[in-house]
Amino acid sequence: MPNAPELSPAARLEAAGPAASPPPAPPFAPWIPIRSLSPRHRERIAAHLLALSERDRYLRFGYAAGDAQIQRYVDGLDFDRDEVFGVFNRRLQLIALAHLAFPQPGQPGPQAAEFGGSVVAAARGRGYGARLFEHAMLHARNRGLDTLFIHALSENTAMLRIARKAGARVEREGSESDAYLKLPQDTLASQVEQWVGDGAAEIDYRLKQQSRLVGSLIDAIGEVRSGIGKQPGQAAKD
Ligand SMILES: CC(C)(COP(=O)(O)OP(=O)(O)OC[C@H]1O[C@@H](n2cnc3c(N)ncnc32)[C@H](O)[C@@H]1OP(=O)(O)O)[C@@H](O)C(=O)NCCC(=O)NCCS
């Protein structure tokens, strides 16, 4: 092949024509601390689920679960086999919660993990649902599973949108839909990503715990001071 004539870098740029516009920057997604939960969080998990409206319970569980049924579900969570994780606000209330259920050991058939999640009504539309789902994808992948599965009511537009956007294949059967997301194999990078994310979420939780402690200490000091400032005998009358 004949050699092309030498061109200066500027001439080469000009010859290449107008530069293709750079791909749009991905939308800014702030980091959301998602923390793994353990049996000692059962009370907070129950509080989150019991606060869901009747309709949300229907969407989450596939039926309008009553308080007793929710309590039984929470009591039966298997934290050794499954993963339960969530997002805490500054008051350490669970504003988003997910349950990633793993197949029983030795279970025949496809090795899929099942996702179920919920976000408190006041915090919806801020990306928590999608972030919980991404977290589930990463953890299921790192546990060696090749599929993430969601069973949702077909009317659950938000959940199915999250699944579709992540690349899941959605199979609709009347009022119910199943979504299957193929997961890539885990890599060193995916393991490190999980390790770093979990560590940072743990630090965030500890900081929130400490800030709550400092807040209660300040309140207590304030109460003691106002007690001291009162006329002798007045505090006893209050
Ligand atoms: C499903 C649920 C977890 C989504 O939580 P969320 O934090 O609001 O979700 P996100 O903010 O990540 O939004 C995800 C997508 O759904 C869309 N969406 C949110 N609410 C929607 C609604 N009511 N209708 C249509 N789309 C909706 C969002 O616009 C977003 O799409 P986009 O990324 O293209 O903008 C939440 O609605 C919920 O808790 N529902 C009740 C329980 C439930 O249905 N659980 C799922 C059963 S497995």
PDBQT file of the ligand as one rigid body, heavy atoms in Angstrom, charges set to zero:
ROOT
HETATM    1  C1  LIG A 301     -41.153   0.784  42.842  1.00  0.00    +0.000 C 
HETATM    2  C2  LIG A 301     -40.455   1.766  43.778  1.00  0.00    +0.000 C 
HETATM    3  C3  LIG A 301     -39.503   0.953  44.668  1.00  0.00    +0.000 C 
HETATM    4  C4  LIG A 301     -39.656   2.770  42.938  1.00  0.00    +0.000 C 
HETATM    5  O1  LIG A 301     -38.953   3.601  43.828  1.00  0.00    +0.000 OA
HETATM    6  P1  LIG A 301     -38.430   5.070  43.403  1.00  0.00    +0.000 P 
HETATM    7  O2  LIG A 301     -37.384   5.455  44.373  1.00  0.00    +0.000 OA
HETATM    8  O3  LIG A 301     -39.573   5.981  43.233  1.00  0.00    +0.000 OA
HETATM    9  O4  LIG A 301     -37.787   4.752  41.972  1.00  0.00    +0.000 OA
HETATM   10  P2  LIG A 301     -36.835   5.715  41.124  1.00  0.00    +0.000 P 
HETATM   11  O5  LIG A 301     -36.858   7.101  41.682  1.00  0.00    +0.000 OA
HETATM   12  O6  LIG A 301     -35.525   5.043  41.006  1.00  0.00    +0.000 OA
HETATM   13  O7  LIG A 301     -37.579   5.744  39.727  1.00  0.00    +0.000 OA
HETATM   14  C5  LIG A 301     -37.427   4.707  38.813  1.00  0.00    +0.000 C 
HETATM   15  C6  LIG A 301     -38.083   5.031  37.489  1.00  0.00    +0.000 C 
HETATM   16  O8  LIG A 301     -39.509   4.861  37.590  1.00  0.00    +0.000 OA
HETATM   17  C7  LIG A 301     -40.169   6.058  37.231  1.00  0.00    +0.000 C 
HETATM   18  N1  LIG A 301     -41.334   6.174  38.114  1.00  0.00    +0.000 N 
HETATM   19  C8  LIG A 301     -41.329   6.399  39.442  1.00  0.00    +0.000 A 
HETATM   20  N2  LIG A 301     -42.587   6.381  39.896  1.00  0.00    +0.000 NA
HETATM   21  C9  LIG A 301     -43.377   6.165  38.817  1.00  0.00    +0.000 A 
HETATM   22  C10 LIG A 301     -44.770   6.032  38.647  1.00  0.00    +0.000 A 
HETATM   23  N3  LIG A 301     -45.603   6.133  39.675  1.00  0.00    +0.000 N 
HETATM   24  N4  LIG A 301     -45.227   5.802  37.410  1.00  0.00    +0.000 NA
HETATM   25  C11 LIG A 301     -44.397   5.703  36.362  1.00  0.00    +0.000 A 
HETATM   26  N5  LIG A 301     -43.047   5.785  36.464  1.00  0.00    +0.000 NA
HETATM   27  C12 LIG A 301     -42.555   6.018  37.678  1.00  0.00    +0.000 A 
HETATM   28  C13 LIG A 301     -39.164   7.161  37.472  1.00  0.00    +0.000 C 
HETATM   29  O9  LIG A 301     -39.439   8.302  36.688  1.00  0.00    +0.000 OA
HETATM   30  C14 LIG A 301     -37.881   6.486  37.061  1.00  0.00    +0.000 C 
HETATM   31  O10 LIG A 301     -37.756   6.455  35.671  1.00  0.00    +0.000 OA
HETATM   32  P3  LIG A 301     -36.593   7.310  34.963  1.00  0.00    +0.000 P 
HETATM   33  O11 LIG A 301     -35.315   6.769  35.540  1.00  0.00    +0.000 OA
HETATM   34  O12 LIG A 301     -36.745   7.044  33.538  1.00  0.00    +0.000 OA
HETATM   35  O13 LIG A 301     -36.840   8.731  35.371  1.00  0.00    +0.000 OA
HETATM   36  C15 LIG A 301     -41.476   2.562  44.643  1.00  0.00    +0.000 C 
HETATM   37  O14 LIG A 301     -42.396   3.182  43.785  1.00  0.00    +0.000 OA
HETATM   38  C16 LIG A 301     -42.238   1.730  45.665  1.00  0.00    +0.000 C 
HETATM   39  O15 LIG A 301     -41.762   1.530  46.783  1.00  0.00    +0.000 OA
HETATM   40  N6  LIG A 301     -43.430   1.233  45.299  1.00  0.00    +0.000 N 
HETATM   41  C17 LIG A 301     -44.244   0.428  46.216  1.00  0.00    +0.000 C 
HETATM   42  C18 LIG A 301     -43.663  -0.959  46.419  1.00  0.00    +0.000 C 
HETATM   43  C19 LIG A 301     -43.325  -1.641  45.108  1.00  0.00    +0.000 C 
HETATM   44  O16 LIG A 301     -44.016  -1.509  44.113  1.00  0.00    +0.000 OA
HETATM   45  N7  LIG A 301     -42.230  -2.407  45.110  1.00  0.00    +0.000 N 
HETATM   46  C20 LIG A 301     -41.729  -3.125  43.961  1.00  0.00    +0.000 C 
HETATM   47  C21 LIG A 301     -42.188  -4.553  44.019  1.00  0.00    +0.000 C 
HETATM   48  S1  LIG A 301     -40.864  -5.623  43.673  1.00  0.00    +0.000 SA
ENDROOT
TORSDOF 0
